[in-house]
């Protein structure tokens, strides 16, 4: 069996005495889209922060391409091919689109960065059209594209996306999910954290459900989309009761 791109074992994250992530294990195979869905406050963003090295682990461990990530600083994780697009996007709003993109390739030779820039503009034609505009003048959807494009400039092996559809119009959300599928097809593995369970499950290959800091359910995304518990909690007509818990005994033994 091939080594997974990223593996997390019993990860825990705390903010002082507050436990945000209790005991989460997941596997990200190469060339797949893995999604983590759950309500706001489930611990999804904290999980991503710990994998990126932004937040310290209170317990557990993680490996990337079989190598431990313990004590590896954020910059080295980026150089190894691990990138995060945060929920708030964190763009330099007074700098141009092109300048923001160039910052994403700060650790790479200029010749390599040029080919990545061409790829980003091919994926996001609107960024090419607006390359001289200040990032702060872009629409919400364009800012999300820029944040994703900047991360792609680092040539990631694993791209972690934190709520990429948040606050966007339905038409733009559909476009973003389509782009995520194209990235997977181009060879980039994706860890997608989303409250938009319907879009995430349609896009992903495998899914984990997180509630109150724990994984309560996992399995192939297409199967979870048909699971009555997921439908009731996350896919109902009115959005369901996002606080509804799934029993811990429902955690599947199958890995992606």
MARGUNU-786682 format. One line per field, with one value per residue (C-alpha): residue number from 1; residue in one letter; x, y, z. Coordinates in nm, 2 decimals. Each point is the difference from the previous one (the first is absolute). Example, Ala and Ser with C-alpha at 12.3 -4.5 7.8 and 13.67 -1.06 7.14 Angstrom:
2
nr: [1 | 2]
rest: [A | S]
x: [1.23 | 0.14]
y: [-0.45 | 0.34]
z: [0.78 | -0.07]
END
This chain:
256
nr: [1 | 2 | 3 | 4 | 5 | 6 | 7 | 8 | 9 | 10 | 11 | 12 | 13 | 14 | 15 | 16 | 17 | 18 | 19 | 20 | 21 | 22 | 23 | 24 | 25 | 26 | 27 | 28 | 29 | 30 | 31 | 32 | 33 | 34 | 35 | 36 | 37 | 38 | 39 | 40 | 41 | 42 | 43 | 44 | 45 | 46 | 47 | 48 | 49 | 50 | 51 | 52 | 53 | 54 | 55 | 56 | 57 | 58 | 59 | 60 | 61 | 62 | 63 | 64 | 65 | 66 | 67 | 68 | 69 | 70 | 71 | 72 | 73 | 74 | 75 | 76 | 77 | 78 | 79 | 80 | 81 | 82 | 83 | 84 | 85 | 86 | 87 | 88 | 89 | 90 | 91 | 92 | 93 | 94 | 95 | 96 | 97 | 98 | 99 | 100 | 101 | 102 | 103 | 104 | 105 | 106 | 107 | 108 | 109 | 110 | 111 | 112 | 113 | 114 | 115 | 116 | 117 | 118 | 119 | 120 | 121 | 122 | 123 | 124 | 125 | 126 | 127 | 128 | 129 | 130 | 131 | 132 | 133 | 134 | 135 | 136 | 137 | 138 | 139 | 140 | 141 | 142 | 143 | 144 | 145 | 146 | 147 | 148 | 149 | 150 | 151 | 152 | 153 | 154 | 155 | 156 | 157 | 158 | 159 | 160 | 161 | 162 | 163 | 164 | 165 | 166 | 167 | 168 | 169 | 170 | 171 | 172 | 173 | 174 | 175 | 176 | 177 | 178 | 179 | 180 | 181 | 182 | 183 | 184 | 185 | 186 | 187 | 188 | 189 | 190 | 191 | 192 | 193 | 194 | 195 | 196 | 197 | 198 | 199 | 200 | 201 | 202 | 203 | 204 | 205 | 206 | 207 | 208 | 209 | 210 | 211 | 212 | 213 | 214 | 215 | 216 | 217 | 218 | 219 | 220 | 221 | 222 | 223 | 224 | 225 | 226 | 227 | 228 | 229 | 230 | 231 | 232 | 233 | 234 | 235 | 236 | 237 | 238 | 239 | 240 | 241 | 242 | 243 | 244 | 245 | 246 | 247 | 248 | 249 | 250 | 251 | 252 | 253 | 254 | 255 | 256]
rest: [X | X | X | X | X | X | X | X | X | X | X | X | X | X | X | X | X | X | X | X | X | X | X | X | X | X | X | X | X | X | X | X | X | X | X | X | X | X | X | X | X | X | X | X | X | X | X | X | X | X | X | X | X | X | X | X | X | X | X | X | X | X | X | X | X | X | X | X | X | X | X | X | X | X | X | X | X | X | X | X | X | X | X | X | X | X | X | X | X | X | X | X | X | X | X | X | X | X | X | X | X | X | X | X | X | X | X | X | X | X | X | X | X | X | X | X | X | X | X | X | X | X | X | X | X | X | X | X | X | X | X | X | X | X | X | X | X | X | X | X | X | X | X | X | X | X | X | X | X | X | X | X | X | X | X | X | X | X | X | X | X | X | X | X | X | X | X | X | X | X | X | X | X | X | X | X | X | X | X | X | X | X | X | X | X | X | X | X | X | X | X | X | X | X | X | X | X | X | X | X | X | X | X | X | X | X | X | X | X | X | X | X | X | X | X | X | X | X | X | X | X | X | X | X | X | X | X | X | X | X | X | X | X | X | X | X | X | X | X | X | X | X | X | X | X | X | X | X | X | X | X | X | X | X | X | X]
x: [0.00 | 0.14 | 0.09 | -0.27 | 0.08 | -0.10 | -0.10 | -0.12 | -0.03 | -0.21 | 0.06 | -0.11 | 0.01 | -0.08 | -0.03 | 0.10 | -0.26 | -0.23 | 0.03 | -0.07 | 0.11 | -0.02 | 0.12 | 0.00 | 0.16 | -0.01 | 0.18 | 0.05 | 0.10 | 0.18 | -0.22 | -0.32 | -0.24 | -0.07 | -0.26 | -0.07 | -0.35 | -0.17 | -0.18 | 0.17 | 0.21 | 0.06 | 0.37 | 0.06 | 0.21 | 0.20 | 0.09 | 0.13 | 0.20 | 0.17 | 0.09 | 0.14 | 0.21 | -0.18 | -0.15 | 0.20 | -0.12 | -0.13 | 0.02 | 0.04 | 0.23 | 0.00 | 0.22 | 0.04 | 0.13 | 0.09 | 0.22 | -0.10 | -0.12 | 0.09 | 0.21 | -0.01 | -0.07 | -0.27 | 0.25 | 0.16 | -0.35 | -0.07 | 0.33 | -0.09 | -0.33 | -0.25 | -0.21 | -0.31 | -0.25 | -0.15 | -0.37 | 0.08 | 0.22 | 0.26 | 0.08 | 0.22 | -0.29 | 0.21 | 0.22 | -0.09 | -0.13 | 0.33 | 0.20 | -0.21 | 0.05 | 0.38 | 0.02 | -0.13 | 0.31 | 0.25 | 0.20 | 0.02 | 0.23 | -0.14 | 0.00 | -0.22 | -0.23 | -0.06 | -0.14 | -0.22 | -0.13 | -0.11 | -0.18 | -0.18 | -0.11 | -0.12 | -0.21 | -0.12 | -0.04 | -0.15 | 0.32 | 0.18 | -0.25 | 0.04 | 0.37 | 0.08 | -0.29 | 0.04 | -0.12 | -0.23 | -0.21 | -0.09 | -0.33 | -0.04 | 0.03 | 0.30 | 0.17 | -0.05 | 0.15 | 0.30 | 0.05 | -0.01 | 0.22 | 0.26 | 0.02 | 0.04 | 0.30 | 0.18 | -0.06 | -0.17 | -0.04 | -0.28 | -0.22 | -0.21 | -0.31 | -0.18 | -0.36 | 0.06 | -0.37 | -0.07 | -0.19 | -0.01 | -0.29 | -0.14 | 0.13 | 0.35 | -0.01 | -0.07 | 0.29 | 0.24 | -0.10 | 0.05 | 0.35 | 0.08 | -0.09 | 0.23 | 0.28 | -0.04 | 0.01 | 0.32 | 0.17 | -0.05 | -0.14 | -0.26 | -0.11 | -0.33 | -0.16 | -0.36 | -0.33 | -0.15 | -0.05 | -0.19 | 0.26 | 0.29 | -0.15 | -0.07 | 0.36 | 0.20 | 0.11 | -0.01 | -0.15 | 0.03 | -0.28 | 0.14 | -0.21 | 0.12 | 0.36 | -0.04 | -0.06 | -0.34 | -0.04 | 0.21 | -0.02 | -0.01 | -0.16 | -0.27 | -0.10 | -0.02 | -0.21 | -0.26 | 0.03 | -0.32 | 0.20 | 0.19 | -0.31 | -0.19 | 0.28 | 0.16 | -0.19 | -0.36 | -0.21 | 0.04 | 0.36 | -0.09 | 0.09 | 0.38 | 0.03 | -0.14 | 0.26 | 0.09 | 0.08 | 0.37 | -0.07 | -0.08 | 0.37 | 0.09 | 0.31 | 0.05 | 0.28 | 0.00]
y: [0.00 | 0.34 | 0.26 | 0.26 | 0.36 | 0.11 | -0.20 | 0.13 | -0.22 | 0.09 | 0.37 | 0.24 | 0.38 | 0.22 | 0.37 | 0.01 | -0.21 | -0.01 | -0.32 | 0.08 | -0.33 | -0.30 | -0.31 | 0.01 | -0.24 | 0.03 | -0.10 | 0.20 | -0.22 | 0.14 | 0.14 | 0.00 | 0.26 | -0.07 | 0.22 | 0.07 | 0.13 | 0.12 | 0.29 | 0.32 | -0.06 | -0.37 | 0.05 | -0.02 | 0.31 | -0.08 | -0.34 | 0.17 | 0.25 | -0.28 | -0.19 | 0.32 | 0.06 | 0.32 | -0.15 | -0.24 | -0.35 | -0.08 | -0.37 | -0.24 | 0.03 | 0.05 | -0.11 | 0.14 | -0.24 | -0.23 | 0.26 | 0.13 | 0.36 | 0.05 | 0.32 | 0.08 | 0.37 | 0.14 | 0.12 | -0.35 | -0.16 | 0.24 | -0.09 | -0.37 | 0.05 | 0.06 | 0.32 | 0.15 | 0.25 | 0.14 | 0.09 | 0.37 | -0.02 | 0.24 | 0.19 | 0.31 | 0.23 | 0.30 | -0.21 | -0.10 | -0.34 | -0.08 | 0.10 | -0.22 | -0.29 | 0.06 | -0.01 | -0.36 | -0.11 | 0.18 | -0.32 | -0.12 | 0.09 | 0.27 | -0.23 | -0.25 | 0.28 | 0.12 | -0.33 | -0.02 | 0.36 | -0.11 | -0.30 | 0.22 | 0.24 | -0.29 | -0.13 | 0.35 | 0.22 | 0.28 | 0.03 | 0.06 | 0.27 | 0.16 | -0.06 | 0.37 | 0.07 | 0.03 | -0.32 | 0.21 | 0.10 | -0.35 | -0.17 | -0.28 | -0.27 | 0.16 | 0.03 | -0.37 | -0.08 | 0.22 | -0.17 | -0.34 | 0.12 | 0.14 | -0.34 | -0.17 | 0.22 | -0.20 | -0.32 | -0.19 | -0.38 | 0.05 | 0.30 | 0.06 | 0.21 | 0.15 | 0.09 | 0.11 | 0.05 | 0.22 | 0.32 | -0.06 | 0.01 | -0.34 | 0.04 | 0.08 | -0.29 | -0.24 | 0.14 | -0.04 | -0.36 | -0.07 | 0.15 | -0.22 | -0.30 | 0.12 | 0.04 | -0.36 | -0.11 | 0.19 | -0.20 | 0.23 | -0.18 | 0.20 | 0.01 | 0.20 | 0.13 | 0.11 | 0.09 | -0.04 | -0.37 | -0.05 | 0.16 | -0.17 | -0.35 | 0.05 | 0.10 | -0.22 | -0.37 | -0.07 | 0.19 | 0.04 | 0.15 | 0.20 | 0.10 | 0.15 | -0.07 | -0.37 | -0.20 | -0.16 | -0.14 | -0.07 | -0.18 | 0.05 | 0.34 | -0.14 | -0.24 | 0.27 | 0.21 | -0.28 | -0.06 | 0.09 | 0.14 | 0.24 | 0.09 | 0.09 | 0.20 | 0.17 | -0.05 | 0.07 | 0.25 | 0.26 | -0.10 | -0.23 | 0.04 | 0.04 | -0.07 | -0.35 | -0.25 | -0.32 | -0.28 | -0.08 | -0.36 | 0.09 | 0.07 | -0.22 | -0.22 | 0.05 | 0.23 | 0.20]
z: [0.00 | -0.10 | 0.26 | 0.05 | -0.08 | 0.34 | 0.31 | 0.33 | 0.31 | 0.30 | -0.05 | 0.29 | 0.00 | 0.30 | 0.07 | 0.37 | 0.18 | -0.30 | -0.21 | -0.37 | -0.14 | 0.22 | -0.19 | -0.38 | -0.24 | -0.37 | -0.32 | -0.32 | -0.29 | -0.30 | -0.28 | 0.20 | 0.15 | 0.36 | 0.17 | 0.37 | 0.05 | 0.32 | 0.16 | 0.10 | 0.32 | -0.07 | 0.00 | -0.38 | -0.03 | 0.31 | -0.16 | -0.31 | 0.21 | 0.18 | -0.32 | -0.14 | 0.31 | 0.09 | 0.31 | 0.23 | 0.06 | 0.34 | -0.08 | -0.29 | -0.30 | -0.38 | -0.29 | -0.35 | -0.26 | 0.28 | 0.18 | 0.34 | 0.01 | 0.37 | 0.05 | -0.38 | -0.03 | -0.23 | -0.27 | -0.03 | -0.03 | -0.29 | -0.16 | 0.04 | -0.19 | 0.28 | -0.05 | 0.18 | -0.14 | 0.32 | 0.04 | 0.01 | -0.31 | 0.15 | -0.32 | -0.01 | -0.10 | -0.11 | -0.23 | -0.35 | -0.10 | -0.17 | 0.31 | 0.22 | -0.23 | -0.01 | 0.38 | -0.02 | -0.18 | 0.22 | 0.07 | -0.36 | -0.29 | -0.22 | -0.31 | 0.19 | 0.13 | -0.35 | -0.12 | 0.32 | -0.07 | -0.35 | 0.15 | 0.25 | -0.26 | -0.21 | 0.29 | 0.10 | -0.31 | 0.20 | 0.20 | -0.33 | -0.09 | 0.34 | 0.05 | 0.05 | 0.23 | 0.38 | 0.17 | 0.22 | -0.30 | -0.09 | 0.06 | 0.25 | -0.26 | -0.16 | 0.34 | 0.06 | -0.34 | 0.08 | 0.33 | -0.17 | -0.28 | 0.24 | 0.18 | -0.34 | -0.07 | 0.27 | -0.21 | 0.28 | 0.01 | 0.25 | 0.00 | 0.31 | -0.05 | 0.30 | -0.09 | -0.36 | -0.07 | 0.30 | -0.08 | -0.37 | -0.24 | -0.11 | -0.35 | 0.12 | 0.25 | -0.29 | -0.19 | 0.30 | 0.05 | -0.37 | 0.03 | 0.30 | -0.22 | -0.27 | 0.24 | 0.11 | -0.36 | -0.05 | 0.28 | 0.30 | 0.31 | 0.19 | 0.36 | -0.01 | 0.32 | -0.06 | 0.17 | -0.35 | 0.04 | -0.32 | -0.23 | 0.19 | -0.02 | -0.38 | -0.05 | 0.23 | -0.03 | 0.38 | 0.29 | 0.38 | 0.22 | 0.29 | 0.30 | 0.33 | -0.08 | -0.11 | -0.31 | 0.04 | -0.35 | -0.30 | -0.34 | -0.37 | -0.07 | -0.23 | 0.27 | 0.27 | -0.23 | 0.02 | 0.37 | 0.19 | 0.29 | -0.23 | -0.19 | 0.32 | 0.15 | -0.30 | -0.33 | 0.10 | -0.20 | 0.28 | 0.07 | 0.28 | 0.36 | -0.02 | 0.37 | -0.03 | 0.11 | -0.18 | 0.25 | 0.04 | -0.07 | -0.36 | -0.08 | -0.30 | -0.01 | -0.37 | -0.11 | -0.33]
END
